[in-house]
Amino acid sequence: MKKLTIFSLLLSLAFAVNAQDKKPNPNYDAALAKQYEADDYGMKMYVLVDLKNREQYQ
């Protein structure tokens, strides 16, 4: 049981350390991101609105 606990702890630590690696995206195109008004990560914000009829809730 003690070995399993230590193994689980080491495995979770390895995943946590690996998740911290920040590698630059080689496919990032700054000009294209600026053209589409994207942020520093190349993502653009969208808003999704779901309109429903009130009669469905009555």
C-alpha positions in Angstrom: 0.0 0.0 0.0 2.9 2.4 0.8 4.5 1.7 -2.6 1.3 2.4 -4.4 0.9 5.7 -2.5 4.5 6.8 -3.3 4.0 5.7 -7.0 0.8 7.8 -7.2 2.5 10.8 -5.7 5.4 10.6 -8.0 3.2 10.1 -11.1 1.0 13.1 -10.2 4.2 15.2 -9.6 5.5 14.2 -13.0 2.3 15.3 -14.7 2.3 18.6 -12.8 5.9 19.3 -13.9 5.2 18.4 -17.5 2.1 20.7 -17.5 4.3 23.7 -16.6 6.3 23.5 -19.9 5.6 26.5 -22.0 6.7 25.8 -25.6 6.2 28.5 -28.3 3.8 27.5 -31.0 5.8 27.1 -34.3 2.6 27.6 -36.3 1.7 31.0 -34.7 1.4 33.8 -37.3 1.4 37.2 -35.7 0.3 39.0 -38.9 -2.7 36.6 -39.3 -3.6 37.0 -35.7 -3.5 40.8 -36.0 -5.6 40.6 -39.2 -8.4 38.7 -37.4 -8.0 40.9 -34.2 -6.9 37.9 -32.1 -5.1 38.0 -28.8 -1.5 37.1 -28.0 -2.3 33.4 -28.3 -4.0 33.7 -31.6 -7.5 33.3 -30.1 -10.5 35.5 -30.9 -13.3 36.0 -28.4 -16.8 35.1 -29.4 -20.1 35.4 -27.6 -22.7 32.6 -28.0 -26.3 33.5 -27.1 -29.1 30.9 -26.9 -32.5 32.5 -27.3 -35.6 30.5 -26.3 -39.2 31.2 -26.3 -40.8 32.0 -22.9 -43.7 29.6 -23.6 -41.3 26.7 -23.3 -40.8 27.4 -19.6 -44.4 27.8 -18.6 
